[in-house]
Amino acid sequence: MVDLINSEDRGVAEAVGSQRLAIADAIELVVEAFRSGGRMIYVGAGTSGRL
């Protein structure tokens, strides 16, 4: 079970790594929106802990 969890966690890191430029672009858009007075509204069970 531990090996499976470790393998799945590694897959997440690899997926994020392969998309790092797109993620950085999205972050820049969010920062720009916040700086111009924008805000983030989120809903859902457990969402706040993941943001």
C-alpha distances in whole Angstrom, upper triangle without the diagonal:
4,5,5,6,9,10,11,12,14,15,17,19,20,21,23,25,26,28,29,33,32,30,33,36,34,34,38,39,37,39,42,42,42,45,47,46,43,40,37,36,33,32,29,26,24,26,28,25,24,27
4,5,5,6,9,10,11,12,14,16,17,18,20,21,23,25,26,27,31,31,29,31,34,33,33,36,37,36,37,41,41,40,43,45,45,42,39,36,36,32,32,29,27,24,26,27,24,22,26
4,5,5,6,9,10,10,12,14,15,16,18,20,21,23,25,26,29,30,28,30,33,32,32,36,37,36,37,41,41,40,43,45,45,42,40,37,37,34,33,30,28,26,27,29,25,24,27
4,5,5,6,9,10,11,13,15,15,17,19,20,21,23,25,28,28,26,29,32,31,31,34,35,34,36,39,39,39,42,44,44,41,38,35,35,31,31,28,26,24,25,27,24,22,25
4,5,5,6,9,10,11,13,14,15,17,18,20,22,23,26,26,24,27,30,28,28,32,33,31,33,36,36,36,39,41,40,37,35,32,31,28,28,25,23,21,22,23,20,19,22
4,5,5,6,9,10,11,12,14,16,17,19,20,21,25,25,23,26,29,28,27,31,32,31,33,36,36,36,38,41,40,38,35,32,33,30,29,27,25,23,23,25,21,19,22
4,5,5,6,9,10,11,12,15,15,17,19,20,24,24,23,25,28,27,27,31,32,31,33,36,36,36,39,41,41,38,36,33,33,30,30,28,26,24,24,26,23,21,23
4,5,5,7,9,10,11,13,14,16,17,19,22,22,20,23,26,25,25,28,29,28,30,33,33,33,36,38,38,35,33,30,30,27,26,24,23,21,21,23,20,18,20
4,5,5,7,9,10,11,12,15,16,17,20,20,18,21,24,23,23,26,27,26,28,31,31,31,33,36,36,33,31,28,28,25,25,23,22,19,19,21,18,16,18
4,5,5,6,9,10,10,12,15,15,19,20,18,20,23,23,23,26,28,27,28,31,32,32,34,37,37,34,32,29,30,28,28,26,26,23,22,24,21,18,20
4,5,5,6,9,10,11,13,14,18,18,17,19,22,21,22,25,26,26,28,30,31,31,34,36,36,33,31,28,29,26,27,25,25,22,22,23,21,18,20
4,5,5,6,8,10,11,12,16,15,14,17,19,18,19,22,23,22,24,27,27,28,30,32,32,30,28,25,25,23,24,22,22,19,18,20,18,15,16
4,5,5,6,9,10,10,14,15,13,15,18,18,18,21,22,22,23,26,27,27,29,32,32,30,28,25,27,24,25,24,24,21,20,21,19,16,17
4,5,5,6,9,10,13,14,13,16,18,18,19,22,23,23,25,27,28,29,31,33,34,31,30,27,29,27,28,27,27,24,23,24,22,19,20
4,5,5,7,9,12,12,11,14,16,16,17,20,21,21,23,25,26,27,29,31,32,29,28,25,26,24,25,24,25,22,21,22,21,17,18
4,5,5,6,10,10,8,11,13,13,14,16,18,18,20,22,23,23,26,28,28,26,25,22,24,22,23,23,23,21,19,20,19,15,15
4,5,5,9,10,9,11,14,14,15,17,19,20,21,23,24,25,27,29,30,28,27,25,27,25,27,27,27,25,22,23,22,18,18
4,6,8,9,10,12,14,14,16,18,19,20,22,24,25,26,28,30,31,29,28,26,28,26,28,28,28,26,24,25,24,21,21
4,6,5,6,9,10,11,12,14,16,17,18,20,21,23,25,26,28,25,25,23,24,23,25,25,26,24,22,23,22,19,18
4,6,5,6,9,10,10,12,14,15,16,18,20,21,22,24,26,24,23,22,24,23,25,26,27,25,22,22,22,18,17
4,5,5,6,9,10,11,13,14,15,17,19,20,21,23,25,23,23,22,25,24,27,27,29,27,24,24,24,21,19
4,5,5,6,9,10,11,13,14,15,17,19,20,21,23,21,21,20,22,21,24,25,27,25,22,23,23,19,18
4,5,5,6,9,10,11,12,14,15,17,18,20,21,19,19,17,19,19,21,22,24,22,19,19,19,16,14
4,5,5,6,9,10,11,12,14,15,16,19,20,18,19,18,21,21,24,25,26,24,21,21,21,18,16
4,5,5,6,9,10,11,13,14,15,17,19,17,18,17,20,21,24,25,27,26,22,22,23,20,17
4,5,5,6,9,10,11,12,14,16,17,15,15,14,16,17,20,21,24,22,19,19,20,17,14
4,5,5,6,9,10,11,12,14,16,14,14,13,16,16,20,21,23,21,18,18,18,16,13
4,5,5,6,9,10,11,12,15,13,14,14,18,19,22,24,27,25,21,21,22,19,16
4,5,5,6,9,10,11,13,11,12,12,16,17,21,23,26,24,21,20,22,19,16
4,5,5,6,9,10,11,9,9,9,12,14,18,20,22,21,17,17,19,16,13
4,5,5,6,9,10,9,10,11,15,16,20,23,25,23,20,18,20,18,15
4,5,5,6,9,8,11,12,16,18,22,25,27,26,22,21,23,21,18
4,5,5,7,5,7,9,13,15,19,22,25,24,20,19,22,20,17
4,5,5,4,6,8,12,15,18,21,24,23,19,18,20,19,15
4,5,7,9,12,16,18,22,25,28,26,23,21,23,22,18
4,6,9,12,16,19,22,26,29,28,24,23,25,24,21
4,7,10,13,17,20,24,26,26,22,21,23,23,19
4,7,10,13,17,20,23,23,19,18,21,20,17
4,7,10,13,17,20,19,16,14,18,17,14
4,6,10,13,16,16,12,11,14,14,11
4,7,11,14,14,11,10,14,14,11
4,7,10,10,7,8,11,11,9
4,7,9,7,8,11,12,11
4,6,5,8,10,11,11
4,6,8,9,10,12
4,6,6,7,9
4,5,5,7
4,5,5
4,6
4
